[in-house]
Amino acid sequence: MKKIGIMTTGGDCSGLNTVIERIYHGATLRGWKVIGILDGTDGLSANPPRVIEFKNNTLPIENARLAGSFLHNGRADALNFETAIERGKIEQFNKKLRQSLLDLKLDALILIGGNGSLSLAWCNKEIYKGLQLICIPKTIDMDIPLTSKTIGFDTAVQQLTNFCDQLLLTARSHHRWFIVQTMGRECGQLALNAGIAIGASAIIIPEIKYDINSLISHIKSQTNDYGIILVSEGVYLRGHSGKPAEIISRKLTAAGIVNRTAFPEHTQRAGDTTASDRILATQMADCALKAISNKETYVMTAINNCECKTIGLNDFFAAGEISDDPKILGVKTSDAYVSPEEPLLQVAADMGIYIGETK
């Protein structure tokens, strides 16, 4: 009987519980034993490791739609790669992770994480030597190379769309504009997709330079005197500091445009998992379990052209734009961004949405 572990790491999002439940269900059909590691690497580095053994009623299917992670993603004072480096304990931390995995006697570990977690897994692959490491990409940022979708992204787009739909009603009532700051870090996919969904008047993302005067002229030229301007959190205006939505708001106010800022914050990482994310979670769970059956290791599930396959973690890492991890000294991460060839950019332009200085 195979024994597999499941661990969620990094920021939470909707869809995590769905993929956890689907992994357990599929593994049970194969006669495998499943344990969950609590609080990510913090739980794995504990003595003894904090784990639970899954049973039929551990995570009922009716709860699999809920946001967050049943296994948790760590706590404020958690011991992880970032805090271990800060405390000068990274060598002991890595050894403890390795020892815990040996003590748990796992045949395979399914790690569900974002681009930072997956990059760390590849850069510290010796920790997982001797067992099969299968990674599943989840993030609302959609910044992971070589996959067209990540678990949690579609739900985040829906949450942001719902938020802006309600703002539009009060925007119309008061003849004002709302500058909504989205999550996404340095990737503008969340803002771009939600912006098109709501019919935003402007979408400002990190990948495309924008001109504040052009934005002001665009807003003043609109037939409506209200609407939504979406600004990704990774955007900056040279010579200014602070939240990008607030900076832009001040510029618009100075130009006589009545506006308010709004910050949906962590509601983007919440909400019942959408049907499309549930389907994706099921596909990726099935793909991960097949990878274990096929004796694969150091791979990531990826979906492209509606087909879910595994790719090597080395290929994932090499395919992105490699940069220093913003939080972990000495560690590199592989990132994906909105490409200049992204079809939605042209769609936005065709719909009269200001998306920056693209020409």
SERO-4910 file (N, C-alpha, C, O; in steps of 0.05 Angstrom, whole numbers):
BEGIN
 pado doro    nc1    nc2    nc3   cac1   cac2   cac3    cc1    cc2    cc3    oc1    oc2    oc3
  Met    A     17    -24      0      0      0      0     18     25      0     35     28     17
  Lys    A     12     43    -19     27     68    -20     18     87      2     -6     86      9
  Lys    A     36    103     11     29    124     31     37    150     20     61    155     14
  Ile    A     18    168     16     24    194      4     16    216     23     -2    213     40
  Gly    A     31    238     22     25    262     38     16    285     21     23    287     -3
  Ile    A      0    302     33     -9    327     19     -1    350     37     -5    350     61
  Met    A      9    371     24     17    395     38     11    420     22     17    421     -2
  Thr    A     -2    440     34     -8    465     21     11    486     32     16    487     56
  Thr    A     22    503     15     41    523     23     36    550     10     21    551     -9
  Gly    A     48    571     21     44    598     10     17    609     18      5    600     37
  Gly    A      9    629      3    -17    641      8    -40    622      1    -37    605    -15
  Asp    A    -63    626     15    -86    609     10   -101    620    -14    -96    642    -24
  Cys    A   -121    604    -23   -139    612    -44   -162    592    -45   -160    571    -32
  Ser    A   -182    598    -60   -203    579    -64   -194    556    -82   -177    560    -99
  Gly    A   -204    533    -78   -197    509    -94   -178    490    -80   -175    467    -88
  Leu    A   -165    500    -58   -147    482    -44   -161    458    -31   -152    435    -33
  Asn    A   -184    463    -19   -199    441     -7   -210    422    -28   -212    398    -23
  Thr    A   -217    433    -51   -226    415    -73   -205    396    -81   -210    372    -84
  Val    A   -181    406    -86   -159    389    -96   -151    369    -74   -144    346    -80
  Ile    A   -151    378    -49   -145    359    -27   -165    336    -26   -157    313    -24
  Glu    A   -190    343    -27   -211    322    -26   -210    304    -50   -213    279    -47
  Arg    A   -204    315    -74   -203    298    -98   -178    279    -97   -180    257   -106
  Ile    A   -156    289    -86   -133    272    -83   -139    249    -64   -133    226    -70
  Tyr    A   -151    255    -42   -158    234    -23   -177    213    -36   -173    189    -33
  His    A   -197    223    -49   -217    205    -61   -204    187    -82   -208    163    -82
  Gly    A   -188    199   -100   -174    184   -120   -154    164   -109   -151    142   -119
  Ala    A   -140    172    -88   -120    155    -75   -134    131    -62   -124    108    -62
  Thr    A   -157    136    -49   -172    115    -36   -181     94    -56   -180     70    -50
  Leu    A   -190    103    -79   -198     84   -100   -175     66   -109   -179     43   -118
  Arg    A   -150     76   -105   -126     60   -112   -116     43    -88    -97     28    -91
  Gly    A   -130     47    -65   -121     31    -42    -98     44    -27    -84     29    -12
  Trp    A    -93     70    -31    -70     83    -18    -79     96      8   -102    103     12
  Lys    A    -59    100     25    -63    115     50    -55    144     46    -35    149     33
  Val    A    -71    162     58    -65    191     54    -63    205     81    -80    201     98
  Ile    A    -41    221     84    -39    238    108    -36    267     98    -26    272     77
  Gly    A    -45    285    115    -43    313    110    -23    326    129    -24    320    153
  Ile    A     -5    342    119     14    356    135      3    384    142     -3    400    124
  Leu    A      1    390    167    -12    415    176      8    438    176     31    435    184
  Asp    A     -2    461    167     14    486    168     39    486    151     59    498    158
  Gly    A     39    471    129     61    471    110     87    463    123     88    444    139
  Thr    A    109    477    115    135    469    125    138    473    155    155    461    168
  Asp    A    121    491    167    122    495    196    114    469    210    126    461    229
  Gly    A     92    456    200     83    431    211    102    408    206    106    390    222
  Leu    A    115    409    182    133    388    174    159    390    191    172    369    196
  Ser    A    166    414    199    191    417    215    187    413    245    206    415    260
  Ala    A    162    409    253    157    406    282    167    378    291    172    361    274
  Asn    A    169    375    317    178    349    328    158    339    349    158    349    371
  Pro    A    142    319    341    141    306    315    125    323    295    112    342    302
  Pro    A    127    316    269    112    331    249     82    331    255     71    311    264
  Arg    A     69    353    250     40    355    255     25    345    230     25    358    209
  Val    A     13    322    233     -1    309    210    -28    298    219    -33    294    243
  Ile    A    -45    294    200    -71    280    205    -73    258    184    -63    260    162
  Glu    A    -87    236    191    -92    215    172   -120    219    161   -139    220    177
  Phe    A   -123    220    135   -149    224    123   -167    199    125   -157    176    121
  Lys    A   -192    204    132   -212    183    131   -236    193    116   -236    216    107
  Asn    A   -257    177    112   -279    185     95   -293    210    104   -303    225     87
  Asn    A   -293    216    130   -307    240    140   -289    263    147   -297    282    159
  Thr    A   -263    260    141   -244    281    148   -250    307    134   -251    328    146
  Leu    A   -254    306    108   -261    330     92   -285    322     74   -280    313     52
  Pro    A   -309    325     84   -333    317     68   -334    332     42   -325    355     40
  Ile    A   -344    319     22   -344    331     -5   -360    358     -5   -354    375    -21
  Glu    A   -381    360     12   -396    385     12   -380    409     23   -387    432     18
  Asn    A   -358    403     37   -341    424     47   -318    430     28   -303    450     33
  Ala    A   -314    414      8   -292    417    -10   -293    443    -27   -273    452    -38
  Arg    A   -317    455    -29   -321    479    -44   -311    504    -29   -307    525    -41
  Leu    A   -306    501     -3   -300    524     14   -272    535      9   -254    520      0
  Ala    A   -268    560     14   -242    573     10   -223    565     32   -231    552     51
  Gly    A   -198    574     29   -178    568     49   -168    539     46   -175    525     28
  Ser    A   -151    531     65   -140    504     64   -147    489     90   -141    499    112
  Phe    A   -159    466     87   -165    449    111   -139    443    126   -139    438    150
  Leu    A   -117    442    111    -91    435    123    -76    460    133    -55    457    145
  His    A    -87    483    129    -74    509    136    -49    513    120    -37    495    108
  Asn    A    -41    539    118    -18    547    102      4    560    119     21    574    109
  Gly    A      3    555    145     23    567    162     11    589    179    -11    599    174
  Arg    A     26    598    199     17    619    217     37    642    218     59    640    205
  Ala    A     30    664    232     47    688    232     76    682    242     95    693    231
  Asp    A     78    665    262    105    659    273    116    633    262    133    620    276
  Ala    A    107    624    239    114    598    229    144    597    222    157    617    215
  Leu    A    155    572    224    182    567    215    180    558    186    169    536    181
  Asn    A    191    573    168    191    566    140    218    574    128    236    583    142
  Phe    A    221    572    102    246    579     89    254    608     95    277    614    100
  Glu    A    234    626     94    240    654     99    249    659    127    270    672    131
  Thr    A    234    650    147    241    655    175    266    640    184    280    649    201
  Ala    A    270    616    172    294    600    179    319    615    171    339    615    185
  Ile    A    318    628    147    341    644    138    345    668    156    367    674    164
  Glu    A    323    681    163    324    705    181    336    698    208    351    714    220
  Arg    A    330    674    218    339    665    244    366    651    243    376    642    264
  Gly    A    378    648    219    403    635    217    401    605    222    420    593    232
  Lys    A    378    593    215    374    565    221    367    549    196    354    528    198
  Ile    A    375    559    172    366    546    148    378    517    145    364    500    135
  Glu    A    402    513    153    414    486    151    399    466    169    392    444    160
  Gln    A    394    474    193    379    457    212    351    452    201    340    430    204
  Phe    A    339    473    190    311    472    180    310    452    157    292    434    156
  Asn    A    328    453    138    329    435    115    333    406    124    320    388    114
  Lys    A    351    402    144    356    375    154    331    364    168    325    340    166
  Lys    A    316    381    182    292    373    196    271    365    177    257    345    181
  Leu    A    267    381    155    247    373    135    253    346    123    236    329    120
  Arg    A    279    342    117    288    317    105    282    294    125    272    273    117
  Gln    A    289    298    150    286    277    170    256    271    174    248    247    177
  Ser    A    240    291    174    211    287    178    199    270    156    183    253    161
  Leu    A    207    276    132    197    261    109    205    231    111    190    213    104
  Leu    A    230    227    120    239    199    124    223    186    146    215    163    143
  Asp    A    219    200    168    204    189    191    175    182    184    164    162    193
  Leu    A    163    198    166    136    193    158    133    170    139    111    160    134
  Lys    A    156    162    127    157    139    109    137    142     86    122    123     79
  Leu    A    138    165     74    121    171     51    133    159     25    157    159     21
  Asp    A    115    149      8    123    142    -19    123    166    -37    139    168    -56
  Ala    A    105    185    -32    102    208    -49     91    231    -32     76    228    -13
  Leu    A     99    256    -40     88    280    -28     77    297    -51     90    303    -70
  Ile    A     52    305    -47     39    324    -66     39    352    -53     26    356    -32
  Leu    A     55    369    -64     58    396    -54     41    415    -71     46    418    -95
  Ile    A     23    429    -58      5    447    -72     13    476    -65     10    484    -42
  Gly    A     25    490    -84     36    516    -78     37    535   -102     31    528   -124
  Gly    A     47    559    -96     50    580   -116     78    579   -128     93    560   -124
  Asn    A     84    600   -144    110    599   -158    134    600   -138    155    588   -144
  Gly    A    130    613   -115    151    614    -96    156    586    -84    179    578    -81
  Ser    A    134    573    -76    137    546    -64    148    526    -84    165    509    -77
  Leu    A    140    528   -109    150    509   -129    179    515   -136    194    496   -140
  Ser    A    186    540   -136    215    547   -140    232    537   -117    254    526   -122
  Leu    A    222    540    -93    237    530    -70    239    500    -70    260    489    -63
  Ala    A    218    486    -79    219    457    -81    241    448   -100    255    428    -95
  Trp    A    243    461   -123    263    454   -142    291    461   -133    310    445   -135
  Cys    A    294    484   -121    321    493   -112    330    478    -88    354    478    -82
  Asn    A    312    465    -74    319    449    -50    311    420    -54    301    407    -35
  Lys    A    315    410    -78    305    383    -85    317    361    -69    305    339    -67
  Glu    A    340    365    -58    353    344    -42    336    337    -17    338    314     -7
  Ile    A    320    355     -8    302    349     15    283    326      8    276    311     26
  Tyr    A    275    325    -17    255    305    -25    266    280    -37    252    264    -49
  Lys    A    292    277    -36    305    254    -48    295    228    -36    292    226    -11
  Gly    A    289    209    -53    280    183    -43    250    179    -43    240    157    -37
  Leu    A    235    201    -48    206    198    -51    197    214    -76    212    230    -86
  Gln    A    173    209    -84    163    222   -108    151    249   -100    134    251    -82
  Leu    A    161    271   -113    151    297   -107    134    306   -131    144    309   -153
  Ile    A    109    310   -126     90    320   -147     79    347   -138     68    349   -116
  Cys    A     82    367   -154     72    394   -147     47    401   -163     44    394   -187
  Ile    A     29    415   -150      4    425   -163      4    455   -160      6    465   -137
  Pro    A      2    470   -182      3    499   -180    -23    512   -172    -44    507   -183
  Lys    A    -22    528   -151    -45    544   -143    -36    572   -137    -16    576   -124
  Thr    A    -50    592   -147    -45    620   -141    -66    637   -155    -74    631   -177
  Ile    A    -75    658   -141    -93    677   -154    -78    696   -172    -90    711   -188
  Asp    A    -51    695   -171    -35    713   -187    -31    704   -216    -26    720   -234
  Met    A    -34    678   -221    -30    666   -247     -3    673   -259      0    681   -282
  Asp    A     18    670   -241     45    678   -249     64    654   -251     88    656   -247
  Ile    A     53    630   -256     68    606   -258     73    598   -288     53    595   -302
  Pro    A     98    595   -296    103    588   -324     92    561   -332     89    543   -315
  Leu    A     87    558   -358     80    532   -371     53    520   -364     48    497   -370
  Thr    A     36    535   -351      8    526   -347    -11    550   -353     -5    572   -345
  Ser    A    -32    544   -367    -51    565   -375    -70    572   -353    -84    593   -354
  Lys    A    -72    555   -332    -89    561   -309    -76    551   -284    -61    532   -284
  Thr    A    -83    565   -262    -74    556   -235    -99    554   -218   -118    570   -221
  Ile    A    -99    536   -199   -121    533   -181   -125    558   -165   -105    569   -154
  Gly    A   -149    568   -163   -155    592   -148   -158    618   -164   -171    637   -156
  Phe    A   -147    618   -189   -147    642   -205   -176    649   -214   -184    672   -210
  Asp    A   -191    630   -225   -217    636   -235   -236    646   -212   -252    664   -216
  Thr    A   -234    634   -189   -250    643   -166   -243    671   -158   -260    687   -151
  Ala    A   -217    677   -158   -208    704   -151   -219    725   -171   -227    746   -163
  Val    A   -219    718   -197   -230    735   -217   -260    740   -212   -270    762   -214
  Gln    A   -274    718   -205   -302    721   -199   -307    738   -174   -325    754   -174
  Gln    A   -291    734   -153   -294    750   -129   -289    780   -135   -304    797   -125
  Leu    A   -269    786   -150   -263    813   -157   -285    825   -175   -292    848   -172
  Thr    A   -295    809   -193   -317    818   -210   -342    824   -194   -355    845   -198
  Asn    A   -348    807   -174   -372    812   -157   -368    838   -141   -387    854   -139
  Phe    A   -344    842   -131   -338    866   -116   -342    891   -132   -355    910   -123
  Cys    A   -332    891   -157   -334    914   -174   -363    918   -184   -371    941   -188
  Asp    A   -377    897   -188   -405    899   -197   -421    916   -177   -438    932   -184
  Gln    A   -416    911   -151   -430    926   -130   -421    955   -129   -437    973   -125
  Leu    A   -395    959   -133   -385    987   -133   -397   1004   -155   -402   1027   -152
  Leu    A   -401    991   -178   -412   1005   -201   -439   1018   -195   -446   1039   -205
  Leu    A   -455   1005   -178   -481   1016   -171   -479   1042   -155   -493   1061   -161
  Thr    A   -461   1042   -135   -457   1067   -120   -442   1088   -137   -446   1112   -133
  Ala    A   -424   1078   -154   -410   1097   -172   -430   1112   -190   -427   1137   -193
  Arg    A   -449   1098   -200   -469   1111   -217   -487   1130   -201   -493   1152   -210
  Ser    A   -494   1122   -177   -511   1139   -160   -498   1166   -154   -511   1187   -152
  His    A   -471   1166   -150   -458   1190   -142   -440   1203   -163   -425   1221   -158
  His    A   -443   1193   -188   -427   1205   -211   -397   1206   -204   -385   1227   -206
  Arg    A   -386   1183   -196   -358   1182   -188   -344   1157   -199   -357   1138   -207
  Trp    A   -318   1159   -199   -302   1137   -208   -290   1123   -183   -283   1135   -163
  Phe    A   -287   1097   -186   -273   1081   -165   -247   1070   -176   -247   1056   -197
  Ile    A   -226   1075   -162   -200   1063   -168   -197   1039   -150   -194   1042   -126
  Val    A   -198   1015   -161   -198    990   -146   -170    977   -149   -161    971   -171
  Gln    A   -157    973   -126   -131    961   -126   -133    931   -123   -145    921   -103
  Thr    A   -123    916   -141   -125    887   -141    -99    874   -130    -78    887   -128
  Met    A   -101    849   -122    -77    833   -116    -64    824   -142    -73    833   -164
  Gly    A    -44    808   -140    -30    798   -164      0    802   -163     14    791   -180
  Arg    A      9    817   -143     38    822   -141     48    835   -167     38    856   -176
  Glu    A     69    823   -179     81    836   -203     68    827   -229     76    834   -251
  Cys    A     47    810   -227     33    800   -251      5    812   -253     -9    814   -233
  Gly    A     -2    821   -277    -27    835   -281    -50    818   -290    -71    829   -298
  Gln    A    -48    792   -290    -69    775   -301    -95    778   -286   -116    779   -299
  Leu    A    -95    780   -260   -120    782   -245   -134    808   -252   -159    808   -257
  Ala    A   -120    830   -252   -132    856   -259   -142    856   -288   -164    866   -294
  Leu    A   -127    844   -306   -134    844   -335   -160    828   -339   -178    837   -353
  Asn    A   -161    804   -328   -184    787   -332   -209    799   -319   -231    799   -331
  Ala    A   -207    808   -294   -230    819   -281   -239    845   -294   -263    851   -296
  Gly    A   -219    861   -303   -226    886   -316   -242    883   -341   -261    898   -346
  Ile    A   -236    862   -357   -251    857   -381   -279    846   -373   -299    853   -386
  Ala    A   -280    830   -352   -306    819   -343   -325    841   -335   -349    839   -341
  Ile    A   -316    862   -322   -334    883   -312   -337    906   -332   -354    924   -327
  Gly    A   -322    906   -353   -323    928   -371   -310    953   -359   -321    975   -361
  Ala    A   -287    950   -347   -273    972   -334   -266    993   -355   -263    987   -379
  Ser    A   -263   1018   -347   -255   1039   -365   -225   1040   -369   -216   1050   -389
  Ala    A   -210   1030   -349   -181   1029   -351   -171   1006   -334   -182    999   -313
  Ile    A   -149    994   -344   -136    972   -330   -106    978   -330    -94    979   -351
  Ile    A    -95    982   -306    -67    989   -304    -53    965   -291    -59    957   -269
  Ile    A    -33    954   -306    -19    930   -297     11    935   -297     20    953   -312
  Pro    A     26    920   -282     55    925   -280     70    922   -306     91    935   -310
  Glu    A     61    904   -323     76    897   -347     75    919   -369     92    919   -387
  Ile    A     56    938   -367     53    958   -387     55    986   -375     41    992   -356
  Lys    A     74   1002   -386     77   1030   -376     51   1045   -381     38   1042   -402
  Tyr    A     45   1063   -363     22   1080   -368     30   1109   -363     49   1115   -349
  Asp    A     14   1127   -374     19   1156   -371     -5   1168   -357    -27   1166   -367
  Ile    A      0   1180   -334    -22   1190   -318    -39   1211   -333    -63   1213   -330
  Asn    A    -26   1227   -350    -41   1247   -365    -58   1234   -387    -80   1243   -392
  Ser    A    -48   1212   -399    -64   1198   -418    -88   1185   -404   -110   1184   -416
  Leu    A    -84   1175   -380   -106   1163   -365   -127   1184   -359   -151   1179   -362
  Ile    A   -118   1207   -350   -137   1229   -343   -153   1237   -368   -177   1241   -367
  Ser    A   -139   1240   -391   -153   1248   -416   -173   1226   -424   -195   1233   -433
  His    A   -166   1201   -420   -184   1179   -427   -209   1180   -409   -231   1177   -420
  Ile    A   -206   1184   -383   -229   1184   -365   -247   1208   -372   -272   1206   -372
  Lys    A   -235   1231   -378   -251   1255   -384   -266   1252   -411   -286   1265   -415
  Ser    A   -256   1234   -428   -269   1231   -454   -292   1211   -454   -306   1208   -474
  Gln    A   -296   1198   -431   -317   1177   -430   -345   1190   -430   -349   1212   -421
  Thr    A   -364   1176   -442   -392   1186   -443   -405   1184   -415   -422   1200   -409
  Asn    A   -396   1164   -399   -406   1162   -372   -389   1180   -353   -366   1186   -359
  Asp    A   -401   1188   -331   -385   1203   -311   -381   1185   -286   -378   1196   -264
  Tyr    A   -380   1160   -290   -374   1141   -269   -362   1115   -281   -365   1111   -306
  Gly    A   -350   1099   -265   -339   1074   -275   -317   1063   -257   -313   1074   -235
  Ile    A   -304   1042   -266   -283   1029   -250   -256   1030   -265   -255   1026   -289
  Ile    A   -236   1037   -250   -208   1036   -259   -194   1015   -242   -192   1018   -218
  Leu    A   -185    993   -254   -171    972   -240   -141    977   -241   -130    983   -262
  Val    A   -128    975   -217   -100    980   -215    -87    956   -200    -95    950   -177
  Ser    A    -69    943   -213    -55    920   -200    -36    930   -179    -24    951   -182
  Glu    A    -33    916   -157    -17    925   -134     13    928   -141     27    943   -127
  Gly    A     22    916   -163     50    917   -170     57    942   -186     80    946   -194
  Val    A     37    959   -192     41    983   -208     55   1004   -191     49   1007   -167
  Tyr    A     72   1020   -204     84   1043   -189     85   1067   -208     86   1064   -232
  Leu    A     86   1090   -196     89   1115   -211    115   1128   -202    119   1133   -179
  Arg    A    133   1132   -221    159   1142   -215    158   1168   -199    143   1186   -205
  Gly    A    174   1168   -178    176   1192   -161    155   1192   -139    153   1212   -124
  His    A    138   1171   -137    118   1171   -116    120   1144   -101    128   1124   -112
  Ser    A    112   1145    -76    111   1121    -59     83   1118    -48     68   1137    -46
  Gly    A     76   1094    -40     50   1088    -29     34   1070    -46     44   1059    -66
  Lys    A      9   1065    -39     -8   1047    -55    -14   1059    -82    -22   1083    -83
  Pro    A    -11   1044   -103    -16   1056   -130    -44   1067   -134    -47   1087   -147
  Ala    A    -64   1054   -122    -91   1065   -125    -94   1092   -112   -107   1110   -123
  Glu    A    -81   1096    -90    -82   1122    -76    -67   1144    -91    -75   1167    -92
  Ile    A    -44   1136   -103    -29   1155   -119    -45   1165   -143    -47   1189   -148
  Ile    A    -56   1145   -157    -72   1152   -181    -97   1168   -173   -105   1187   -187
  Ser    A   -109   1161   -150   -133   1176   -141   -126   1205   -136   -142   1223   -144
  Arg    A   -103   1211   -124    -96   1239   -119    -92   1254   -145    -99   1277   -147
  Lys    A    -80   1241   -165    -76   1253   -191   -102   1260   -204   -106   1281   -216
  Leu    A   -121   1241   -202   -147   1245   -215   -163   1267   -200   -176   1283   -213
  Thr    A   -160   1268   -174   -174   1289   -158   -163   1317   -166   -178   1336   -169
  Ala    A   -137   1318   -170   -124   1344   -177   -134   1353   -205   -134   1376   -211
  Ala    A   -142   1333   -221   -151   1339   -248   -181   1344   -249   -193   1347   -271
  Gly    A   -194   1344   -226   -222   1350   -224   -240   1326   -228   -264   1329   -233
  Ile    A   -229   1302   -227   -245   1278   -230   -253   1267   -203   -236   1259   -187
  Val    A   -279   1266   -198   -289   1256   -172   -285   1226   -170   -293   1211   -187
  Asn    A   -271   1218   -149   -265   1189   -147   -261   1180   -118   -259   1197   -100
  Arg    A   -261   1154   -114   -256   1141    -89   -238   1117    -94   -238   1106   -117
  Thr    A   -224   1108    -74   -208   1084    -77   -223   1061    -62   -239   1065    -44
  Ala    A   -217   1037    -71   -229   1013    -58   -209    990    -59   -194    987    -78
  Phe    A   -208    975    -37   -188    954    -34   -202    928    -26   -208    923     -3
  Pro    A   -208    910    -46   -221    885    -39   -204    866    -22   -214    848     -9
  Glu    A   -177    870    -23   -158    855     -6   -163    825     -7   -165    813    -29
  His    A   -166    813     17   -166    783     18   -192    771      9   -194    746      8
  Thr    A   -213    787      3   -237    775     -8   -231    762    -35   -245    744    -43
  Gln    A   -209    771    -48   -201    759    -73   -191    730    -70   -191    714    -88
  Arg    A   -182    724    -45   -172    697    -39   -192    680    -25   -186    658    -15
  Ala    A   -218    690    -25   -239    675    -11   -261    669    -31   -258    671    -55
  Gly    A   -284    661    -20   -307    655    -37   -309    626    -44   -289    612    -47
  Asp    A   -334    616    -47   -338    588    -55   -325    583    -82   -327    600   -100
  Thr    A   -311    561    -84   -296    555   -108   -314    553   -132   -334    538   -131
  Thr    A   -308    567   -154   -324    566   -178   -323    538   -191   -305    523   -186
  Ala    A   -342    533   -208   -343    507   -222   -318    502   -238   -308    480   -238
  Ser    A   -308    523   -252   -284    519   -268   -260    512   -252   -243    496   -260
  Asp    A   -258    525   -228   -235    518   -210   -238    490   -199   -218    476   -194
  Arg    A   -263    481   -193   -267    454   -183   -260    434   -205   -248    413   -199
  Ile    A   -267    440   -229   -259    422   -251   -229    420   -254   -217    399   -257
  Leu    A   -216    444   -253   -187    445   -255   -174    430   -232   -155    415   -236
  Ala    A   -184    433   -208   -173    419   -185   -176    389   -188   -158    374   -181
  Thr    A   -198    380   -199   -202    351   -204   -183    341   -225   -171    319   -222
  Gln    A   -180    356   -246   -161    348   -267   -132    346   -256   -118    326   -262
  Met    A   -125    365   -240    -97    365   -230    -93    344   -209    -71    332   -207
  Ala    A   -113    338   -193   -112    316   -173   -108    290   -188    -92    274   -180
  Asp    A   -124    286   -209   -122    261   -224    -95    258   -237    -84    237   -238
  Cys    A    -85    280   -248    -59    280   -262    -37    274   -242    -18    259   -248
  Ala    A    -39    285   -217    -18    280   -197    -18    251   -188      3    239   -185
  Leu    A    -42    239   -185    -43    211   -177    -33    193   -199    -20    173   -193
  Lys    A    -38    199   -224    -28    184   -246      3    185   -247     17    166   -253
  Ala    A     13    209   -240     43    213   -239     55    195   -218     77    184   -222
  Ile    A     41    192   -196     51    174   -175     51    145   -184     70    130   -180
  Ser    A     29    137   -197     27    110   -208     49    105   -229     59     82   -231
  Asn    A     56    126   -244     76    123   -265    105    127   -255    124    127   -270
  Lys    A    107    129   -228    134    132   -215    149    157   -223    173    157   -224
  Glu    A    134    178   -229    146    204   -236    154    219   -210    143    214   -189
  Thr    A    173    237   -213    181    254   -190    193    280   -200    201    282   -223
  Tyr    A    193    300   -183    201    327   -189    186    337   -214    198    347   -233
  Val    A    160    335   -213    143    344   -235    121    362   -224    115    362   -200
  Met    A    109    377   -242     87    395   -236     64    389   -255     68    384   -279
  Thr    A     39    389   -245     16    387   -263     12    413   -277     16    435   -265
  Ala    A      5    412   -302      1    436   -318    -22    431   -338    -24    409   -349
  Ile    A    -38    451   -343    -60    448   -362    -55    468   -385    -51    491   -381
  Asn    A    -57    457   -409    -55    473   -434    -72    460   -455    -72    436   -458
  Asn    A    -87    477   -469   -106    467   -489   -125    446   -478   -132    426   -490
  Cys    A   -134    451   -453   -154    435   -439   -143    407   -431   -159    391   -421
  Glu    A   -118    402   -435   -106    377   -428    -86    380   -405    -69    397   -406
  Cys    A    -89    363   -384    -72    365   -361    -50    343   -363    -56    320   -365
  Lys    A    -25    352   -361     -2    334   -362     18    343   -342     16    365   -330
  Thr    A     38    327   -337     60    335   -319     83    346   -336     88    338   -358
  Ile    A     97    365   -324    122    376   -335    143    375   -314    136    375   -290
  Gly    A    168    374   -321    189    373   -302    191    399   -287    188    421   -298
  Leu    A    197    398   -261    202    422   -245    225    438   -257    225    463   -255
  Asn    A    245    424   -268    267    438   -281    257    455   -305    267    477   -309
  Asp    A    238    444   -320    227    459   -343    211    483   -333    213    505   -345
  Phe    A    195    479   -312    180    501   -301    199    524   -293    194    547   -300
  Phe    A    220    517   -279    238    537   -268    252    552   -290    256    576   -289
  Ala    A    261    537   -311    276    549   -332    259    566   -351    269    584   -364
  Ala    A    233    561   -352    215    574   -371    208    602   -363    200    619   -380
  Gly    A    209    608   -337    200    635   -328    222    655   -327    245    650   -335
  Glu    A    215    679   -318    235    700   -314    246    696   -285    232    700   -266
  Ile    A    271    689   -283    283    682   -258    293    707   -244    308    723   -256
  Ser    A    285    711   -219    293    735   -204    297    727   -175    290    705   -166
  Asp    A    308    746   -160    311    742   -131    284    741   -117    266    757   -123
  Asp    A    281    722    -99    256    721    -84    254    746    -67    273    753    -53
  Pro    A    231    760    -68    229    785    -53    230    782    -23    234    802     -8
  Lys    A    226    758    -13    224    754     16    246    736     27    252    736     51
  Ile    A    259    720      9    278    700     19    305    706      7    310    701    -17
  Leu    A    323    715     24    350    723     15    365    699      3    366    678     14
  Gly    A    376    704    -21    393    683    -34    377    663    -50    389    644    -61
  Val    A    351    665    -51    334    646    -65    323    658    -91    316    681    -91
  Lys    A    322    643   -112    311    651   -137    283    640   -141    277    618   -132
  Thr    A    266    655   -155    240    645   -163    236    648   -193    249    665   -205
  Ser    A    219    632   -204    212    633   -232    184    644   -235    165    634   -224
  Asp    A    182    666   -250    156    680   -252    147    682   -281    163    683   -300
  Ala    A    120    683   -284    108    688   -310     92    714   -308     82    721   -286
  Tyr    A     91    729   -330     78    755   -330     59    756   -354     58    738   -370
  Val    A     44    778   -355     27    783   -379     45    788   -403     61    807   -403
  Ser    A     42    771   -423     59    774   -447     48    797   -464     24    802   -465
  Pro    A     66    810   -479     57    831   -498     38    819   -519     22    833   -531
  Glu    A     40    792   -523     23    779   -543     -3    768   -530    -18    755   -544
  Glu    A     -8    774   -505    -32    764   -492    -57    774   -507    -60    798   -510
  Pro    A    -74    756   -517    -97    764   -534   -116    783   -519   -129    800   -532
  Leu    A   -118    781   -493   -137    798   -478   -129    827   -479   -146    845   -475
  Leu    A   -103    833   -483    -95    861   -485   -108    874   -510   -117    897   -508
  Gln    A   -108    859   -531   -121    870   -556   -151    872   -553   -163    891   -562
  Val    A   -162    852   -539   -191    854   -534   -198    879   -518   -217    893   -524
  Ala    A   -182    884   -497   -187    908   -480   -184    933   -497   -201    951   -495
  Ala    A   -164    935   -514   -160    958   -531   -183    962   -550   -193    984   -554
  Asp    A   -192    940   -561   -215    940   -580   -240    950   -567   -257    962   -580
  Met    A   -243    945   -541   -267    953   -526   -264    981   -515   -281    990   -499
  Gly    A   -243    995   -522   -239   1023   -513   -230   1026   -484   -233   1047   -472
  Ile    A   -218   1004   -474   -207   1005   -447   -178   1016   -448   -162   1006   -464
  Tyr    A   -171   1035   -431   -144   1045   -430   -127   1024   -415   -133   1018   -392
  Ile    A   -107   1014   -428    -90    993   -416    -60   1002   -415    -43    985   -411
  Gly    A    -55   1027   -419    -28   1037   -418    -18   1045   -445    -32   1044   -465
  Glu    A      8   1051   -446     21   1060   -471     31   1036   -486     55   1029   -484
  Thr    A     14   1023   -501     22    998   -515     35   1003   -542     45    984   -554
  Lys    A     36   1027   -551     47   1033   -577     71   1051   -574     84   1058   -594
***
